[in-house]
Amino acid sequence: MQWNTEDKRALLQAFMCVRSVDELRRFLRDLCTEGEIEEFAKRFSAAKMLQQKVPYSSIERQTGLSSTTVARVARWLQKGAGGYRLVLGRLKKTL
């Protein structure tokens, strides 16, 4: 994916302007459909479970994600840009 476009830079800057959970909730609700937000939440849950070594079949059952999507999240968790690992690591430190 090409990140160095004006519209994508503007989107990243918009996320950086968010100052609270409430502001992020409001921004995401205006930006995304309910279905997209649900999908993001399921994928993030899958990433958390994968990090905890939960079996794919349990993740599929608990999230409703397809085996293909769970495998894709696993691949991104292991060999992606490091975003899942970064955020999950920071969340672990705050709990």
PyMOL commands that place a pseudoatom at each C-alpha (Angstrom):
pseudoatom trace, name=CA, resn=MET, resi=1, chain=A, elem=C, hetatm=0, pos=[0.000, 0.000, 0.000]
pseudoatom trace, name=CA, resn=GLN, resi=2, chain=A, elem=C, hetatm=0, pos=[1.191, 3.486, -0.810]
pseudoatom trace, name=CA, resn=TRP, resi=3, chain=A, elem=C, hetatm=0, pos=[1.009, 5.567, 2.404]
pseudoatom trace, name=CA, resn=ASN, resi=4, chain=A, elem=C, hetatm=0, pos=[2.647, 8.670, 0.996]
pseudoatom trace, name=CA, resn=THR, resi=5, chain=A, elem=C, hetatm=0, pos=[-0.434, 10.162, -0.617]
pseudoatom trace, name=CA, resn=GLU, resi=6, chain=A, elem=C, hetatm=0, pos=[-2.103, 13.372, 0.450]
pseudoatom trace, name=CA, resn=ASP, resi=7, chain=A, elem=C, hetatm=0, pos=[-5.347, 11.711, 1.495]
pseudoatom trace, name=CA, resn=LYS, resi=8, chain=A, elem=C, hetatm=0, pos=[-3.646, 8.996, 3.557]
pseudoatom trace, name=CA, resn=ARG, resi=9, chain=A, elem=C, hetatm=0, pos=[-1.311, 11.487, 5.243]
pseudoatom trace, name=CA, resn=ALA, resi=10, chain=A, elem=C, hetatm=0, pos=[-4.377, 13.601, 6.100]
pseudoatom trace, name=CA, resn=LEU, resi=11, chain=A, elem=C, hetatm=0, pos=[-6.140, 10.565, 7.562]
pseudoatom trace, name=CA, resn=LEU, resi=12, chain=A, elem=C, hetatm=0, pos=[-3.122, 9.714, 9.721]
pseudoatom trace, name=CA, resn=GLN, resi=13, chain=A, elem=C, hetatm=0, pos=[-2.925, 13.314, 10.904]
pseudoatom trace, name=CA, resn=ALA, resi=14, chain=A, elem=C, hetatm=0, pos=[-6.628, 13.216, 11.756]
pseudoatom trace, name=CA, resn=PHE, resi=15, chain=A, elem=C, hetatm=0, pos=[-6.065, 10.169, 13.985]
pseudoatom trace, name=CA, resn=MET, resi=16, chain=A, elem=C, hetatm=0, pos=[-3.181, 11.955, 15.669]
pseudoatom trace, name=CA, resn=CYS, resi=17, chain=A, elem=C, hetatm=0, pos=[-5.509, 14.871, 16.537]
pseudoatom trace, name=CA, resn=VAL, resi=18, chain=A, elem=C, hetatm=0, pos=[-7.775, 12.679, 18.653]
pseudoatom trace, name=CA, resn=ARG, resi=19, chain=A, elem=C, hetatm=0, pos=[-7.325, 13.431, 22.359]
pseudoatom trace, name=CA, resn=SER, resi=20, chain=A, elem=C, hetatm=0, pos=[-9.615, 11.037, 24.210]
pseudoatom trace, name=CA, resn=VAL, resi=21, chain=A, elem=C, hetatm=0, pos=[-11.462, 7.746, 23.948]
pseudoatom trace, name=CA, resn=ASP, resi=22, chain=A, elem=C, hetatm=0, pos=[-14.707, 9.679, 23.499]
pseudoatom trace, name=CA, resn=GLU, resi=23, chain=A, elem=C, hetatm=0, pos=[-13.252, 11.721, 20.629]
pseudoatom trace, name=CA, resn=LEU, resi=24, chain=A, elem=C, hetatm=0, pos=[-11.916, 8.567, 18.980]
pseudoatom trace, name=CA, resn=ARG, resi=25, chain=A, elem=C, hetatm=0, pos=[-15.283, 6.840, 19.370]
pseudoatom trace, name=CA, resn=ARG, resi=26, chain=A, elem=C, hetatm=0, pos=[-17.042, 9.799, 17.755]
pseudoatom trace, name=CA, resn=PHE, resi=27, chain=A, elem=C, hetatm=0, pos=[-14.514, 10.066, 14.919]
pseudoatom trace, name=CA, resn=LEU, resi=28, chain=A, elem=C, hetatm=0, pos=[-14.620, 6.352, 14.127]
pseudoatom trace, name=CA, resn=ARG, resi=29, chain=A, elem=C, hetatm=0, pos=[-18.420, 6.360, 14.177]
pseudoatom trace, name=CA, resn=ASP, resi=30, chain=A, elem=C, hetatm=0, pos=[-18.511, 9.165, 11.619]
pseudoatom trace, name=CA, resn=LEU, resi=31, chain=A, elem=C, hetatm=0, pos=[-15.694, 7.686, 9.516]
pseudoatom trace, name=CA, resn=CYS, resi=32, chain=A, elem=C, hetatm=0, pos=[-16.708, 4.017, 9.448]
pseudoatom trace, name=CA, resn=THR, resi=33, chain=A, elem=C, hetatm=0, pos=[-19.849, 1.989, 9.056]
pseudoatom trace, name=CA, resn=GLU, resi=34, chain=A, elem=C, hetatm=0, pos=[-21.064, -0.011, 12.030]
pseudoatom trace, name=CA, resn=GLY, resi=35, chain=A, elem=C, hetatm=0, pos=[-20.016, -3.150, 10.185]
pseudoatom trace, name=CA, resn=GLU, resi=36, chain=A, elem=C, hetatm=0, pos=[-16.478, -1.860, 9.678]
pseudoatom trace, name=CA, resn=ILE, resi=37, chain=A, elem=C, hetatm=0, pos=[-16.154, -0.991, 13.368]
pseudoatom trace, name=CA, resn=GLU, resi=38, chain=A, elem=C, hetatm=0, pos=[-17.434, -4.460, 14.325]
pseudoatom trace, name=CA, resn=GLU, resi=39, chain=A, elem=C, hetatm=0, pos=[-14.929, -6.062, 11.936]
pseudoatom trace, name=CA, resn=PHE, resi=40, chain=A, elem=C, hetatm=0, pos=[-12.034, -4.008, 13.339]
pseudoatom trace, name=CA, resn=ALA, resi=41, chain=A, elem=C, hetatm=0, pos=[-13.017, -5.008, 16.881]
pseudoatom trace, name=CA, resn=LYS, resi=42, chain=A, elem=C, hetatm=0, pos=[-13.195, -8.695, 15.946]
pseudoatom trace, name=CA, resn=ARG, resi=43, chain=A, elem=C, hetatm=0, pos=[-9.792, -8.591, 14.239]
pseudoatom trace, name=CA, resn=PHE, resi=44, chain=A, elem=C, hetatm=0, pos=[-8.220, -6.880, 17.227]
pseudoatom trace, name=CA, resn=SER, resi=45, chain=A, elem=C, hetatm=0, pos=[-9.771, -9.478, 19.542]
pseudoatom trace, name=CA, resn=ALA, resi=46, chain=A, elem=C, hetatm=0, pos=[-8.345, -12.188, 17.308]
pseudoatom trace, name=CA, resn=ALA, resi=47, chain=A, elem=C, hetatm=0, pos=[-4.885, -10.598, 17.506]
pseudoatom trace, name=CA, resn=LYS, resi=48, chain=A, elem=C, hetatm=0, pos=[-5.084, -10.531, 21.314]
pseudoatom trace, name=CA, resn=MET, resi=49, chain=A, elem=C, hetatm=0, pos=[-6.164, -14.175, 21.419]
pseudoatom trace, name=CA, resn=LEU, resi=50, chain=A, elem=C, hetatm=0, pos=[-3.480, -15.233, 18.942]
pseudoatom trace, name=CA, resn=GLN, resi=51, chain=A, elem=C, hetatm=0, pos=[-0.858, -13.568, 21.107]
pseudoatom trace, name=CA, resn=GLN, resi=52, chain=A, elem=C, hetatm=0, pos=[-2.191, -15.651, 24.020]
pseudoatom trace, name=CA, resn=LYS, resi=53, chain=A, elem=C, hetatm=0, pos=[-1.858, -18.822, 21.872]
pseudoatom trace, name=CA, resn=VAL, resi=54, chain=A, elem=C, hetatm=0, pos=[-5.615, -19.462, 21.702]
pseudoatom trace, name=CA, resn=PRO, resi=55, chain=A, elem=C, hetatm=0, pos=[-6.358, -22.044, 18.970]
pseudoatom trace, name=CA, resn=TYR, resi=56, chain=A, elem=C, hetatm=0, pos=[-7.735, -20.765, 15.660]
pseudoatom trace, name=CA, resn=SER, resi=57, chain=A, elem=C, hetatm=0, pos=[-10.936, -22.796, 16.084]
pseudoatom trace, name=CA, resn=SER, resi=58, chain=A, elem=C, hetatm=0, pos=[-11.688, -21.093, 19.413]
pseudoatom trace, name=CA, resn=ILE, resi=59, chain=A, elem=C, hetatm=0, pos=[-10.991, -17.668, 17.909]
pseudoatom trace, name=CA, resn=GLU, resi=60, chain=A, elem=C, hetatm=0, pos=[-13.313, -18.396, 14.988]
pseudoatom trace, name=CA, resn=ARG, resi=61, chain=A, elem=C, hetatm=0, pos=[-16.043, -19.550, 17.374]
pseudoatom trace, name=CA, resn=GLN, resi=62, chain=A, elem=C, hetatm=0, pos=[-15.688, -16.601, 19.759]
pseudoatom trace, name=CA, resn=THR, resi=63, chain=A, elem=C, hetatm=0, pos=[-15.357, -13.848, 17.137]
pseudoatom trace, name=CA, resn=GLY, resi=64, chain=A, elem=C, hetatm=0, pos=[-17.355, -15.205, 14.218]
pseudoatom trace, name=CA, resn=LEU, resi=65, chain=A, elem=C, hetatm=0, pos=[-14.383, -14.515, 11.927]
pseudoatom trace, name=CA, resn=SER, resi=66, chain=A, elem=C, hetatm=0, pos=[-13.604, -16.913, 9.108]
pseudoatom trace, name=CA, resn=SER, resi=67, chain=A, elem=C, hetatm=0, pos=[-10.549, -19.149, 9.274]
pseudoatom trace, name=CA, resn=THR, resi=68, chain=A, elem=C, hetatm=0, pos=[-9.084, -17.115, 6.414]
pseudoatom trace, name=CA, resn=THR, resi=69, chain=A, elem=C, hetatm=0, pos=[-9.406, -13.863, 8.367]
pseudoatom trace, name=CA, resn=VAL, resi=70, chain=A, elem=C, hetatm=0, pos=[-7.942, -15.406, 11.521]
pseudoatom trace, name=CA, resn=ALA, resi=71, chain=A, elem=C, hetatm=0, pos=[-5.004, -16.702, 9.473]
pseudoatom trace, name=CA, resn=ARG, resi=72, chain=A, elem=C, hetatm=0, pos=[-4.554, -13.263, 7.908]
pseudoatom trace, name=CA, resn=VAL, resi=73, chain=A, elem=C, hetatm=0, pos=[-4.527, -11.576, 11.332]
pseudoatom trace, name=CA, resn=ALA, resi=74, chain=A, elem=C, hetatm=0, pos=[-1.981, -14.175, 12.501]
pseudoatom trace, name=CA, resn=ARG, resi=75, chain=A, elem=C, hetatm=0, pos=[0.232, -13.430, 9.498]
pseudoatom trace, name=CA, resn=TRP, resi=76, chain=A, elem=C, hetatm=0, pos=[0.041, -9.669, 10.132]
pseudoatom trace, name=CA, resn=LEU, resi=77, chain=A, elem=C, hetatm=0, pos=[0.722, -10.222, 13.833]
pseudoatom trace, name=CA, resn=GLN, resi=78, chain=A, elem=C, hetatm=0, pos=[3.871, -12.196, 13.010]
pseudoatom trace, name=CA, resn=LYS, resi=79, chain=A, elem=C, hetatm=0, pos=[5.130, -10.623, 9.788]
pseudoatom trace, name=CA, resn=GLY, resi=80, chain=A, elem=C, hetatm=0, pos=[3.215, -7.393, 9.315]
pseudoatom trace, name=CA, resn=ALA, resi=81, chain=A, elem=C, hetatm=0, pos=[4.331, -3.832, 9.965]
pseudoatom trace, name=CA, resn=GLY, resi=82, chain=A, elem=C, hetatm=0, pos=[4.396, -4.439, 13.726]
pseudoatom trace, name=CA, resn=GLY, resi=83, chain=A, elem=C, hetatm=0, pos=[1.292, -2.413, 14.518]
pseudoatom trace, name=CA, resn=TYR, resi=84, chain=A, elem=C, hetatm=0, pos=[-0.552, -5.168, 16.359]
pseudoatom trace, name=CA, resn=ARG, resi=85, chain=A, elem=C, hetatm=0, pos=[2.528, -6.026, 18.453]
pseudoatom trace, name=CA, resn=LEU, resi=86, chain=A, elem=C, hetatm=0, pos=[3.175, -2.367, 19.233]
pseudoatom trace, name=CA, resn=VAL, resi=87, chain=A, elem=C, hetatm=0, pos=[-0.348, -1.656, 20.443]
pseudoatom trace, name=CA, resn=LEU, resi=88, chain=A, elem=C, hetatm=0, pos=[-0.788, -4.961, 22.269]
pseudoatom trace, name=CA, resn=GLY, resi=89, chain=A, elem=C, hetatm=0, pos=[2.515, -4.399, 24.051]
pseudoatom trace, name=CA, resn=ARG, resi=90, chain=A, elem=C, hetatm=0, pos=[1.506, -0.903, 25.120]
pseudoatom trace, name=CA, resn=LEU, resi=91, chain=A, elem=C, hetatm=0, pos=[-1.891, -2.093, 26.312]
pseudoatom trace, name=CA, resn=LYS, resi=92, chain=A, elem=C, hetatm=0, pos=[-0.268, -4.873, 28.333]
pseudoatom trace, name=CA, resn=LYS, resi=93, chain=A, elem=C, hetatm=0, pos=[1.858, -2.287, 30.154]
pseudoatom trace, name=CA, resn=THR, resi=94, chain=A, elem=C, hetatm=0, pos=[-1.186, -0.184, 31.077]
pseudoatom trace, name=CA, resn=LEU, resi=95, chain=A, elem=C, hetatm=0, pos=[-3.214, -3.043, 32.571]
for i in range(1, 95): cmd.bond("trace and resi %d" % i, "trace and resi %d" % (i + 1))
show_as sticks, trace
zoom trace
